[in-house]
Amino acid sequence: MSIVNGIKSKIMIWLFGTKKKYKHVNLKNIKSILLNPKDSIGDTLIAFCYARQLKKMYSDIKLGIVVTDRNIEFAKLCNENEKVIDAVVKWSDVFKNHKKWDVLLDFLSKENTKRMIWKKVLSPKITMIFGERNEKHYYNKKNLKNYDFDCTPPVETHIIDYLINSEFSKYFKIEKQKPHIKLLEKDIVKMEKFWKYDSQKVEEKNKKVKILLVPQGSDREMKPEEVAELLNNIENEKIKDIKIIMGKTAGSEEYYKKLISNVNKNLDISLSKKFSINDFILFVATADLVIGVDGGAIHIASSLNKPLLSFYANDKYNLCRWSPKTTADSLQVISKIQGSHNQTYNFSLSEPIKWLNNKIKEIEKDKGN
């Protein structure tokens, strides 16, 4: 860091990187809590788990969640039928929320000038931080004093358990949670039409095993050749009884072309339309089984308790934090090579092939095929 930038950073920390410590803290007496998660699907979903834990701890607490344009619609859907959050707060509405919250739970892992200013303007009575701070960055926990409690969990803690060993645990017994989204059946059935096949009459019930394939995430994907190998090993007598739809996201058309060029031509497989986040969640709810790479779709499927065949990079930190939490019969497959969380390839497929065929057989039996 240059001398000029160092001076600028010191000034910013002096202006915005400190807060007056709240004296005589008793967390049993607070009336409002604002959750500030990252704005990804997974982090927003987990924030609702925290909200449920907090509602059980406090009978009359006001809860808010900070959102951006990226996750506002998803947050509203998660809250629509459950009403666990009392206020959905846009990040840009910080001035409207100045000094209106007793506690801020900040789950962002990196501090920067913009975020420091935002928290200074918000000015909650108490701030708890949960994200890791890069000690090599100038804005680190040694230099910043804009929080009251550092609740950063051990590295191997699953993200859903962050509150369990936090400052709250000194006052409450905190129950474990599993992600879930409460949806209405009347909304789910509207998405069944996307699974209809040509020979099926409109009034017929879809007896095919509906497999949703999501091999791409926002910043990672499986190799099309590996996905094709998995699908090509579906037993021949089962092929006529399954329908596979691949979820559509950025770059899906090119990926789908590569996949189709390698896949068994007898498989009924197609690329979905581009759904809004709300419609995509309802579409996931109609699937019998989900196959996919670590990402938002996997977390959604897990929250809907779908049988899940998931593929993860061999990254210990990411596995500890983001492995699926579900009670459904599922299989998590981990890459044979150690690497970053984006290295989602080089999987051993013998076990997932066996699991997939057994699961298709089980679902067929449930459908009466």
Residue pairs with C-beta under 8 A, 6 or more apart in sequence:
1 9
1 138
6 138
9 138
9 139
12 113
12 116
13 116
13 139
13 143
13 144
15 120
16 113
16 116
16 117
16 119
16 120
16 146
17 116
17 139
17 143
17 144
17 145
17 146
18 144
18 145
18 146
19 119
19 120
19 123
19 127
19 145
19 146
19 147
19 148
21 148
22 125
22 126
22 148
25 126
25 148
26 171
27 103
27 167
27 168
27 170
27 171
27 172
28 171
30 58
30 61
30 102
30 103
30 125
30 126
31 60
31 61
31 62
31 102
32 61
32 62
32 63
32 64
32 100
32 101
32 102
32 103
33 54
33 61
33 62
33 63
33 64
33 101
33 102
33 103
33 104
33 105
34 63
34 64
34 65
34 66
34 89
34 97
34 101
34 103
34 104
34 105
34 122
34 124
35 47
35 50
35 51
35 63
35 64
35 65
35 66
35 105
35 107
36 65
36 66
36 104
36 105
36 106
36 107
36 108
37 43
37 44
37 46
37 47
37 65
37 66
37 107
37 108
38 44
38 107
38 108
38 109
39 67
39 68
39 70
39 71
40 70
40 71
40 218
40 296
41 71
41 74
41 277
41 295
41 296
41 299
41 300
42 159
42 295
42 296
42 299
42 322
43 107
43 159
44 65
44 67
44 71
44 74
44 75
44 78
45 74
45 78
45 179
45 181
45 299
45 300
45 303
46 159
46 160
46 179
47 65
47 107
48 65
48 78
48 79
48 82
48 84
48 85
48 179
49 160
49 177
49 178
49 179
50 105
50 162
50 163
50 177
51 63
51 65
51 84
51 85
52 84
52 177
53 163
53 174
53 175
53 177
54 61
54 63
54 163
55 61
55 63
55 84
56 175
57 168
57 171
57 172
57 174
62 86
62 87
63 84
63 85
63 86
63 87
64 85
64 86
64 87
64 88
64 89
64 97
64 101
65 75
65 85
65 87
65 88
65 89
66 89
66 90
66 91
67 75
67 88
67 89
67 90
67 91
68 90
68 91
72 88
72 90
73 276
73 277
73 278
74 277
74 278
74 281
75 85
75 88
76 88
77 181
77 277
77 278
77 281
78 181
79 85
79 88
81 182
81 183
81 184
82 182
89 97
91 118
94 118
94 121
94 122
95 121
97 122
98 121
98 122
98 123
99 122
99 123
99 124
101 122
101 124
101 125
102 124
102 125
102 126
103 124
103 125
103 126
103 127
103 128
104 119
104 122
104 124
104 126
104 127
104 128
105 128
105 130
106 119
106 127
106 128
106 129
106 130
106 131
106 147
107 130
107 131
107 162
108 115
108 131
109 131
109 132
109 133
110 131
110 133
110 134
110 137
111 133
111 137
111 139
111 140
111 144
112 139
113 139
116 139
116 144
116 146
119 127
119 146
120 146
126 148
126 149
127 146
127 147
127 148
127 149
128 147
128 148
128 149
128 150
128 151
128 166
128 167
129 141
129 147
129 149
129 150
129 151
129 152
130 151
130 152
130 153
130 162
130 166
131 152
132 152
133 139
133 140
133 141
133 144
133 152
134 140
135 141
135 142
141 150
149 166
149 167
151 162
151 165
151 166
151 167
153 161
153 162
153 165
153 166
154 165
155 317
155 320
156 316
156 320
157 165
157 320
157 321
158 320
158 321
158 322
158 323
158 325
159 321
159 322
160 176
160 177
160 178
160 179
160 325
161 176
163 169
163 174
164 174
164 176
168 174
178 325
178 326
178 327
179 299
179 302
179 303
179 325
180 303
180 304
180 305
181 281
181 300
181 303
181 304
183 281
183 282
183 285
183 304
187 282
188 282
188 285
188 286
189 286
190 282
191 279
191 282
191 283
191 285
191 286
192 206
192 286
194 245
194 272
194 273
194 283
194 286
195 206
195 208
195 210
195 243
195 245
195 286
196 202
196 206
197 206
197 208
197 243
197 268
200 206
206 243
207 241
207 367
207 368
207 369
208 241
208 242
208 243
208 268
209 238
209 241
209 242
209 243
209 288
209 289
209 360
209 363
209 364
209 367
210 242
210 243
210 245
210 286
210 287
210 288
210 289
211 242
211 243
211 244
211 245
211 287
211 288
211 289
211 290
211 291
211 360
212 244
212 245
212 247
212 283
212 284
212 287
212 289
212 290
212 291
212 292
212 297
212 301
213 227
213 244
213 245
213 246
213 247
213 269
213 291
213 292
214 246
214 247
214 290
214 291
214 292
214 293
214 295
214 297
214 298
215 221
215 222
215 224
215 227
215 246
215 255
215 259
215 291
215 292
215 293
215 311
216 222
216 247
216 249
216 251
216 252
216 255
216 293
216 295
217 293
217 294
217 295
217 296
217 297
217 344
218 249
218 295
218 296
219 342
220 293
220 294
220 295
220 313
220 341
220 342
220 343
220 344
221 255
221 293
221 344
222 293
222 311
222 344
222 345
222 347
223 345
224 255
224 258
224 259
224 262
225 258
225 262
226 345
226 346
226 347
226 349
227 259
228 259
228 262
228 263
229 262
229 349
230 291
230 349
230 352
230 353
230 356
231 244
231 263
231 264
231 267
231 269
232 262
232 263
232 264
233 349
233 353
233 356
233 357
234 242
234 264
234 267
234 356
234 357
234 360
235 357
235 360
238 357
238 360
238 361
238 364
239 264
239 266
239 267
239 268
241 360
241 364
241 369
242 267
242 268
242 360
243 268
243 269
244 267
244 268
244 269
244 270
245 269
245 270
245 271
245 272
246 252
246 256
246 259
246 269
246 270
246 271
246 272
247 272
247 280
247 292
247 297
248 271
248 272
248 273
248 274
248 275
252 271
253 271
256 271
259 269
260 269
263 269
272 283
275 283
280 297
280 300
281 300
281 304
284 290
284 297
284 300
284 301
284 304
284 306
285 304
287 301
287 306
288 306
288 307
288 363
289 306
289 307
289 308
289 309
289 359
289 360
289 363
290 297
290 298
290 301
290 306
290 307
290 308
290 309
291 308
291 309
291 310
291 356
292 298
292 301
292 308
292 309
292 310
292 311
293 310
293 311
293 312
293 344
294 310
294 311
294 312
294 313
294 318
294 322
294 341
294 344
298 308
298 310
298 324
299 322
299 324
301 308
301 324
302 308
302 324
302 325
302 326
302 330
305 326
305 327
305 328
306 326
306 328
307 328
307 329
307 330
307 359
307 363
308 324
308 326
308 328
308 330
308 331
309 330
309 331
309 333
309 352
309 355
309 356
309 359
310 324
310 330
310 331
310 332
310 333
311 333
311 335
311 344
311 347
312 318
312 319
312 322
312 323
312 332
312 333
312 334
312 335
312 341
312 344
313 334
313 335
313 339
313 340
313 341
313 342
313 343
313 344
314 334
314 335
314 336
314 337
314 338
314 339
314 343
315 338
315 339
315 340
315 341
315 343
317 341
318 341
319 334
323 332
324 330
324 332
329 359
329 362
331 351
331 352
331 355
333 347
333 348
333 349
333 351
333 352
334 347
335 343
335 344
335 345
335 346
335 347
336 346
336 347
336 348
337 343
337 346
